[in-house]
Amino acid sequence: MIDTLALRIDGTRFDPQDLAWMMHAQHKITASNWAGDVVDWSILAGVKMPSWFDGFILRVGSTVMLEGSPKLYQGHNVTGPDDLLRAASSLVDHVFGRVLRLKSYPPAGDWLVRRIDVTYQMDFGTPEALDVWMDTAAGVQRGIRRATVDVSDPLAIDGYGAARTLYRGKRSRYRTGKVYVKGSDLLVHPPRAIRGDSEGVRALADEFRSVARFESVNRALWLSDHAVSLGLLSDRFADFGPGVFHENARYFFDQEGIPGLVNFGKEPIVYFPVSYLHKKLNLSHLWQSEFSHYFQRDAAMNDLTLLKTLYDIAPSPKTAQAAFDFLCRVRVAGFVQARSVTSRSQFYVIRRLLAAAGVSDAMMQDGQALSLVRLEPCKVYQFVPRRDRLDLVQRAHALALDADIDRLHREVLPPRVA
């Protein structure tokens, strides 16, 4: 499903009076609590909705930028649309048509995609199975020794055990992956429409106790750099260098009448319009390229696979064997004795090599044997939530929506001048 969309379009595509009104509105920013009481006022370059309304971000200038989630019009983000054009149309129509009440605005298909978040939910059968999988993938030590095998990936997973969230490339301006337990997330961030119904929130969260949510955040720079492999541009573009590539992409847009954009800045980016990506982009490929390898190979290693990894990444077989021998010496005589008979320079070489192979400092010091834990993808299924509960949330959201929008125009947004 599509979880969040960030879109942009030239401000000249709007009616000048509407554009001026929205520019005025972005200086009427209010932050409020869930009861709707005003907490703070500030002047910012953008509209961020009050928290008593499911929010979106809108920045208005020579370029209009919109960022929002399907929960804006659904009332939840448990599930959402799988069709990019439908998701963008629902978001644009809701923000500019229903919330801001503009009579005309650019169609969703012409908006350029700055970011697209694709989410899949996988059911592991039991909370315990999900917990073991997350520990295994993150290399967290719980009872038996585990280590990740994604040592060659510059965006290795970072594990946060307490929050049950794994990040891949956290804070990257390029691409970010995230995995978390949806049931725990719903307890902490329940849908606003049923926030006061503790039993309803708990019942909804219970359905997701064994469900992991895999979220892939794909920014325009990543889509641009991988345009050929994603099928967005033909194979002939693969042979072009950066400058020639972007010039030819702009020429392609002009020739085909596609409302795309090539930004020749410090990092040239090809921005694709929604209508084009809707036809060309396979959303499941975004998820698969981010996460599928965690279901296709061992997520932990034993001594034999560790030794093979050391030989693969060490500068010489002698160095690889020395690192493994150090680990064996720790098991026999303890870390202090093994460290005392190893020179300082050699120890730090060994430490860096073991870390690159997936052995943490704690694992190196206690020397316990690594146990092989295999993922079992045949037992993991894509999760489809019950519609009756989601329909209940959406109906509750729809009932409150008109009153919230009226309040927004009355208390926050500036009046329209006839």
N, C-alpha and C positions, 0 to 999 in steps of 0.2 A: 504494500500500500504506500501511497504518498503521504508522508507525515508533515512536511513543511515545504513551502515554496517561497523563494525570494525572486521577485520579478522587477524589471525596470523597463521604462519606455520614455521616449522623448516627450518633454512637457508640452510641446506644440501640438500634440495629438489631442489635448484637452481644450475645451472651450476656455478662452482667456478669462472670463469672469469666474468660472469654476476653479481655474488654476489659482487665481488671485485669492479666492475665498479659502482654498485649502492651504495656501501659504500663510494666510492670516491665522487659520486654525492651528497650525503647528506651533504657534507661540502661546497657545492656551492649553498648557499641559497641566494635568492634575494627577497626583498619585493618591490613592485612597485605600482604605482597608476593605475587607470583604463586606462590611456593613454599608459601605458607600460613604463613610464620613471622610471629608477632605483632610489629608495629612500634610500635603506639601504642594506648593506651586513652584514652577520653575520655567525658564525659557530655554528650550532645546531646539535643535534643528531636526525636528521630526515629530510625528504624532505617535504617542504610545498610549493606548487606551487605558482608562481607569480600571483598577483591578476588579471592580464589581461587574465588569463586562469581560467576556472572553476576548483577550486582546490581540491586536495586530500592530505592526510598526509601519508607518507611512512617512516618507520623507519627500518633500515637494520642493522643486526648484526647476532649473533647466531640464533636469531629469526627474521623473517621478519613480520612486522606489517603494515597493510593497512587499512585506513579509508576513506570512500568516500560515496557520495550520487549519486543516479541515474541522478541528474542534470549534473554530469560530462559528460555523453554521450548524455543526452537529451537536455541540455541547460536550463532546468527549473526543479523545484520540486513541480509543481502544482499537478501532479499525477505521478504515477510510477508503477513498477511491483508488482504484488501480489504473484508471484512465487519466493520463496527464491533461488532456484537453478538458475533460469534464471537471477535474480537480481545479484547474486554473480558472475555468469559467465560473464555477461555484464560488471561488474565493473572490474574483474580481467583481462579479455581480453582487455578491453580498456586501463587500466593503463600499463600493461606489454607488450601487443601486439602492440597497436596503439601508445601510448604516448612514452613509453620507448624503443619500437621497439626490444624487445627480441625475439629470435627465438623459445625459449622453456621456459616454466615455469610451476609450479604445477597446475593441474586442479582445478577449483573452488570448486568442491565437496569435496576435501581433506582439504581445509582450515578450521581452527577452528574459531567458532564465539565468539568474545569477547563482542560484543554488537550488538543489533538489535533494530532499531527504527521503530515502526509500527505506521502508521498515517491513520486516517479516517477523512473525511470531511462531516459534517452534515449541511444541509440547514434548517434554521429556518423560512424560508418564507419571512421575512422582517427584515431589520436591527434593527428595534425597538424591535421585539420579541427576537432577539439574545442578544440585550443589556440588556433586562429585565432578560433573563435567566442567563447571566454572573453575573449580579448584585445579583441575587437571590442565585446562587451557591456560590458566594464569600462572601455574607453577607454584601455587600456594601450598605450604606444607601442612597437612592435617593428618596425622597418624602415620601414613606411608609417604615415602619420598617421591616427589614428582618434579619434573623440570620441563619447561616448554621446549619445543624443537624448532621454533621459528627464529632461530638465532641469526639467520642471514637477512632477516627482514629489518630494514631500518626503522620501521614503524611497529616494533614489537609491542605485544599487549602489555599494559600495565594493570596489575590487579589491585582492587580496593575491596578487601574481604568484607569489611563491615557493611559497606553500602551495596555489596553484591553487584558491582558494576565493573566491567572491563572496558578499557579504552584502547583504541588502536590509532596512533597519531593524534593524541589529544592536543587541542589548540592549534592544529595545523591549518594553514590558510589554503591548503590544497585539497585534502580529503581526510575525513575522520570516521572511524568506526566505533560503535559502542554496543555493548551487550549488557542487559540488566534483567533482573527478575521483575516481571510486570506486576505480579501480585503485591510485592512490597511497595512498588512505585505507586500503585493505586491507593494504598493505605496512607501514604505520605502526601500524594497529590490527587485526591479524589475528584471526579467531575464536579464542577461548581453547582450544577443543577441538583445534585443529590448530596451535597456536602453535609447538610444537616441530618440526613438519614443514615445514622451510624450502622444500623443493621443492613441497609441496602448496600452501603459501601463495602462492608465486610463480606457480604454474599458475593458481590462482584469480584472482590479481590481473591476470594477463595477459589474461584474458577481459574485464576491465573497463577496459583501457587507453584505449578510445575511448568510454567510457560516462560521462556526467555524471549526477550524482544531484541532483535538484531537491527540496529539502525546504521545506515550508511549515509553520511553527509557528503554530497558531491558538489563541489564549487565549480564555477564557470571555468576557472583556470585548468582544473583537472579535465573537465569535459572537452575543453579546447585542445589540450595536449594529447588526449587520447581519442580525438575525433575519428581517426582512421580505424583504429582497432574496435571502436564502438559502432562502426558502420555509419557514422554521421557524414563522412566525406569519403569519396572513392579512393581506391588504392593508389592512384597516381599521385595523391598528395603526400604519400609516405616518403617519396624521394626528395621532397622539397626541404631546404633549410628553413630556419625560423622566419627570416624576412620574406623569402619567396613564398613560403607556406601561407602567411597571413595575407599577402598581397593577392595571391590566387584565390584564397577564400573570399576576400572582398569582391573580386571579379566574378566569382561563382554566384554570390548573392545577387549582384547587379544583373547578371545575365539571366538568372532564373526568376527574377522579381521577388526574391525572398527578403522579408524585412529583417535580415540579420544585421549584425554590427561587428566590425573589427576594430578593436581599440588598440592603437599603436602607442602604448605607454611604456613604462619601464619594463613591464611584463606584458607583452602583447597577448590579447585574449580574443578569441572568436566567440561571440555571444550568439546562441541559436534561439530563434523564436519558438514559442510553445507549439505552434501548429507544425513546425518542422520536426521538432523532437518527438512529438506525438506519433508521427509516422515512422521515424527512424530509430528511436531509442528503445531498446529492450530493457525494461526496468529490472527484470529478474537478473540480468547480467551484472548490474551494479551490485546487487547483493552477493551474487556468486563470486565475483572477483574479489570481494572484501572478506568473505567468511567461509566459503565452501571448503577451502583447504583444511579447516579445522575439523571437518567431518570425513576427510579422505585419507588421513594418515595418522600414525600414532601421535598422541599428544603428550607422551612421556617417554623416557628412555631408560633402559637398563645399562649395565656396565658395558656390554658388547656394543650397543649403539652409541654410547658415550665415547668409547675408544675409537670407533669409526669416525665419529664427528671430529674428535681431536685431530686425527690424522688428516682429515679433509681440510681443516682450517689452519692448522699449525704451519709455521714457515718451514719446518723440517720434521721428518719422522722422529728424530732424536728428541726434539722439544715436546712433541705430542706424547711420547712414551714417558718423558720426565714428569709431565703434568699428571698423567694417570698413576705413575709410581708414587708421586707425592700423596695422592688421594688414598692409595692403598696403605701407605705408611701411617697416615692419620688413623685409619681403621685399626691398625695393629698396635701402635704406640701412643696414639693421641696427637692432637694438633700441636701442642706446645713442643713435644719432642721432635716432631717432623719439621716444625718451623726452625728449631734450633740448629738442625744439621743442614739447613738450606740457606745459601747465601741470600742477602737482601735483594740483589738485582734479579737473581733467578726466581725468588719467591714471587716478585711482582709480575714477572713474565708468566709464571704458572697461574697466578691469580687471574690475570687478564684473559688468559687462554681458557681457563675453566669457566669463567663468567660468559665468554663468547659462546661456549658450548652448552650453556644453560644451567650451570652449577652455581648457585648463589653462595655468598660468603658463609651463611649459616649452614648450608649443606656441606660446604668444604670443611668446615670446622668440626662438625659432628661425624662426618665420614660415613654415615649410614648408606647402605646399598640403595641404588635407585631401582624402583619397581616399574615394570612396563604396564601401562594402563591404556587399553585400546578404547577408542570411541566406537559406539555402536549406532551408526546412522540409521540402520533398519528399524530402530526403536524410537526414532525421533520423527514427529510428524508436524506438518504445518498446522497451526492452531486456527480454528474458525470459531469465534465466540458465539454465544447464544444470542439470537436476534431479539428475543423478548425483553431481556434486560437492557440491551442497547436502545431498543425502541422506547422503553420507559424513560431512559435518560434524555433522549432526543425530544420526547414530548414535553418533559418538564422544562427543558431548555427553551423550546419554542414558545411555551406559555409565558415565560418571563422576558422574552426577547424584545417585544414591542415596547414594553414599559421601560426596559433598559435603554433602548435607542431614543425614546422620547426624553428620558432623563439626560442622556448624553447631549442632545441638542439644547436642552433647557439650561443645563448647569455648566457645560464645558465649551461646546463649539460656539463660535460667534454667530450672530443672526445674519441671515442672508439679506442683501440689499436688493430690492426689486428693481 
